[in-house]
Structures are given as structure tokens and as C-alpha cells.
Amino acid sequence: MLYDKKSPATIEAMFSSIANDYDRVNTITSFGFHKIWNRRLIKAVLKRVTPEVHLDLCCGTGSIGVALAYKIRKKITKLHLLDFSKPMLEHALHRGLEYGLKPSQLEIHFEDAQSIPLSSNSVDSATIAYGIRNVKNPLLVIQEVNRVLKKGGIFAILELTMPTNRVVAYMYKKFLIKVLPALASLVTRNPLAYHYLSRSIQEFIPLSHLQLLAESEGLKIVKKKCFFTGVCSLLMFEKL
Ligand SMILES: C[S@@+](CC[C@H](N)C(=O)[O-])C[C@H]1O[C@@H](n2cnc3c(N)ncnc32)[C@H](O)[C@@H]1O
């Protein structure tokens, strides 16, 4: 199957096919670095806000949303976990319960991130980690998050990006084309998925463009951070 984000059904099928292996392969292909970046994302959000209601978009197996909610488990009343892959959502729900979150604190949404099934001004904070580059129209996600966030609410985007330094970008490209799919093929039943993931990182719009899209919707940038020479970036916005 050709994975192409212009055809979201192919992306959903791809993520569903790797849901069982996702966390393990992620740790191997990122050499564990994603855990550090995820912690930085969670820390940055919680430094700005202690949400009663948090939304984790493209939640995958729930590693971001659940870890964030667990840190404030006595205060958070609702963690919304949204993804369009059912197998991913099953893992996310399982993770939430395993962490000891109450069923009443968890709500899962089998939906597209471009159309969020929540009312306007109802969410204190929202995250999307390694998700927005897979979405057909990132602007729709930004508009939807802007709609559901309360005034003063925080939106954080963590994404794999291309380094701006040309030499580092050249080496990273080699890693993405040759090493990442080869590594993944040793440990996943669907190595083609990792060819897509490698391509999606190289083809995604630059970080500055993503920032402009959010700012054009009225969101204010409050933090911008590049990790490890720019292979991963964090953008954080506030709804004014
Ligand atoms: C690379 S994974 C990241 C998962 C998780 N956020 C993490 O940090 O591990 C991307 C996730 O986004 C989901 N996804 C991609 N496009 C989506 C869309 N348009 N709407 C909802 N979920 C989407 C996929 O199903 C997958 O679970």
C-alpha cells in the first residue's frame, strides 16, 4: 500500500498496522531520545498551566497525554485522548488505566484531529506530538484547537523536523533514508511504514511556516525550542 497523507485512510491503516510495535520501535529508532523530548514537552506545558481539562491529539498509545495527566492526577478532571486509529486508542486507554487514572478522568475519541468533537472554549491545554506532520491539512487542526481552547489556554506542538544547519541536515537525511527504515525493518512487521515516516519528516513544512500558520490564527508563540541540532522541535502557543 502507498502511504500518502492526501489519503488519510492509508495513514490510518499504516498506524493501525504498527500500533502493537509502536512504542518499542520508537525507542529503538530514536535511541530513546523521544522520551527526553516528551518529558520536555510535558514540563513546558505544566509550567504554564495546571489543566483541569487536557486534550492530547494524535495521541497514539497515549504516552504524552497519560504521562501529563498522571503528573497532575489529583487535579485533572478530564483527559481527552484523540486519534483516528482504533488500535492506537485501545493502547492509550489501557495505558491510562494502568497508570491508575480513573475511568471518569479518561475520554477517548476515535476521530480525525481536523474535526475535534468538543465544545468551544472547553479545554485548558492541548498537545500534539509527532502527529501534525501526518495530517492532511495542519491549518484545520490549528483552527480547531484554537476553537476548543479556553482563553489563556496552551497549545504545544512537538514534531520531528529537519535541522537548519546544512551539513547536519545532509547527515540526518542519510540517516532517515538508509538507517531508520533498516533499523525498523529488524523490529517491525511493516517496514514500509518507516519509509513513509522518513519521507514525512523530510517533506513537512518548515517550523517557521508552522509557527506562522498558528500566529495567523491569533495564537501567541510563548516557547520555541529545538532539540538535538533541530531533529525535534517544540512550539508552544497561548490563546489570547
Ligand atoms: C507518530 S504517532 C504519534 C503518537 C503519539 N503522539 C506519541 O507521541 O507517541 C502519530 C499518531 O497520529 C495519529 N494520526 C495521524 N493523523 C491523524 C489525524 N488526521 N487525526 C487523528 N489522528 C491522526 C496516528 O494514528 C498515530 O497514532
The ligand as a Tripos MOL2 file, in Angstrom:
@<TRIPOS>MOLECULE
LIG
   27    29     1     0     0
SMALL
NO_CHARGES

@<TRIPOS>ATOM
      1 C1          3.7400    9.1810   15.1170 C.3       1 LIG1
      2 S1          2.2960    8.7850   16.0140 S.3       1 LIG1
      3 C2          2.4900    9.7300   17.4820 C.3       1 LIG1
      4 C3          1.7180    9.1830   18.6450 C.3       1 LIG1
      5 C4          1.9090    9.8780   19.9750 C.3       1 LIG1
      6 N1          1.5040   11.2560   19.9520 N.3       1 LIG1
      7 C5          3.3120    9.7410   20.5160 C.2       1 LIG1
      8 O1          3.8790   10.7410   20.9330 O.co2     1 LIG1
      9 O2          3.8360    8.6250   20.5310 O.co2     1 LIG1
     10 C6          1.0550    9.6700   15.1350 C.3       1 LIG1
     11 C7         -0.3570    9.3450   15.5650 C.3       1 LIG1
     12 O3         -1.2190   10.2870   14.9440 O.3       1 LIG1
     13 C8         -2.3780    9.6250   14.5110 C.3       1 LIG1
     14 N2         -2.9370   10.4370   13.4150 N.ar      1 LIG1
     15 C9         -2.3400   10.7790   12.2500 C.ar      1 LIG1
     16 N3         -3.1430   11.5820   11.5230 N.ar      1 LIG1
     17 C10        -4.2590   11.7610   12.2630 C.ar      1 LIG1
     18 C11        -5.4540   12.5080   12.0590 C.ar      1 LIG1
     19 N4         -5.6460   13.2130   10.9430 N.pl3     1 LIG1
     20 N5         -6.3940   12.5000   13.0280 N.ar      1 LIG1
     21 C12        -6.2030   11.7760   14.1610 C.ar      1 LIG1
     22 N6         -5.1090   11.0370   14.4090 N.ar      1 LIG1
     23 C13        -4.1390   11.0390   13.4620 C.ar      1 LIG1
     24 C14        -1.9240    8.2420   14.1100 C.3       1 LIG1
     25 O4         -2.9600    7.3130   14.1150 O.3       1 LIG1
     26 C15        -0.8520    7.9700   15.1710 C.3       1 LIG1
     27 O5         -1.3930    7.3170   16.2810 O.3       1 LIG1
@<TRIPOS>BOND
     1     1     2 1
     2     2     3 1
     3     2    10 1
     4     3     4 1
     5     4     5 1
     6     5     6 1
     7     5     7 1
     8     7     8 2
     9     7     9 1
    10    10    11 1
    11    11    12 1
    12    11    26 1
    13    12    13 1
    14    13    14 1
    15    13    24 1
    16    14    15 ar
    17    14    23 ar
    18    15    16 ar
    19    16    17 ar
    20    17    18 ar
    21    17    23 ar
    22    18    19 1
    23    18    20 ar
    24    20    21 ar
    25    21    22 ar
    26    22    23 ar
    27    24    25 1
    28    24    26 1
    29    26    27 1
@<TRIPOS>SUBSTRUCTURE
     1 LIG1         1 GROUP 0 **** ****
